[in-house]
Amino acid sequence: MKTSFLLSIALGIVIVVSVLMVWTVLGAADVWNSINQTVQDVVGGQDASTFDIEDYLGTRRVVGFTMIVAAVDVVLVTAICTLGAFLYNMSASLLGGVEVTLAEDN
């Protein structure tokens, strides 16, 4: 359980950092202004000039959602890996085979 918890924490950090990097690259590539311009061209009129995609997909909102997903991911991956290790060890003891045990040095 400790090992799967630490690995899932590392995976959560990787997910948050990678999403932040992708959003930064998209912002530097001026994708958001291009989307805003496309919406203004398609919709036209006064309502289109007030549209801003970053109100819906801003960096703070996306990174916040990613942190929530990463926290849920940590809990689920830890539980699933622990259950998987338990089931593997049970089937190995019943059917024979290699039993995997991770232990820490005292």
N, C-alpha and C positions, 0 to 999 in steps of 0.2 A: 504494500500500500504506500509506503514512504517513497519508493522509487517511482511508482506511477504518479504520485502527487507532484514530485519534483519535475518529472518530465512534462506533465501537463501544465505546470506553471511556466516552464520554459516555452512550451508551445503557445500558451496564451500571450506571453510577451512578444514572441515572434509574430503572431497574428496582428497585434496592435501596432507594432513598429512597421510591419509591411503595409498595412492599410494607410498609416500615416505617410509613408514614403510615396505610395501610389497617388494619394490625394495631393501631396505636394508637387509631384511631377505633373499631374493634370492641371493644377493651378499655374505652374510655371509655363506650361504649354499653351496657356490661354484658352483652354477648352470651355471654361464656364462662360466667358464672354462670347464665344462662338455659339454656344447653345442659346444664350440670351438673344443674340442677333437672329438666329434661325427662328426662334419663337416669334420674335417681333415681325420678321418677314412673312411668316405663315399666317399669323393671327391678324396682324395689322391693327390699326386704330389706337385709341388712347389707352385701352386696357393692357395692351402688349408692352407699352413703354414702362409700366410699373413692375413687370415680371422680372424676377431675379431668381435664378436656379439655386443660388447659394442660400436662399431662405429655406429651401427644402432639403438640399444636400450640402450644407455647410460643413466645414472641417470639424467644428466642435460637435455637431450633431452626429456625424458619421463615426468619429473616434469614440464618442460616448456610447453609441450603440455597439461598437466593436468591443469596448471594455465589458459591457454587459454580456455579450456573446462569449467572450473569453472567460469570464467568471463562471458562466454556466458550463462551458466546455471543461474547465478545470474540475468541477464537481462530477460531471458525467464521465469524463475519461478516467478519473481516479476510481470511481465506482465500477465501471465496466472492466477496467484492467484488473482490479482486485478480484472481482467475481470470475473473470476469465482465468486468472492464476489459480484460484481455489478449485474451479471445475477441472482444470488441467491436472492439478495434483491429485484430485480425487479419482479421476479416470486413470491416471498413471498408477495409483496404488491398487486399483481394482484389476486393471488389465496388465499390469507390469509395464516396464518401460523406464524412461529416465524421469526422475522427480527433480523439479527445479525449485531450489530454495535459496533465497537471498537473505543473508545474515550480515549483521554489522559486527565489527571487531570490538571487543570490550576493552 
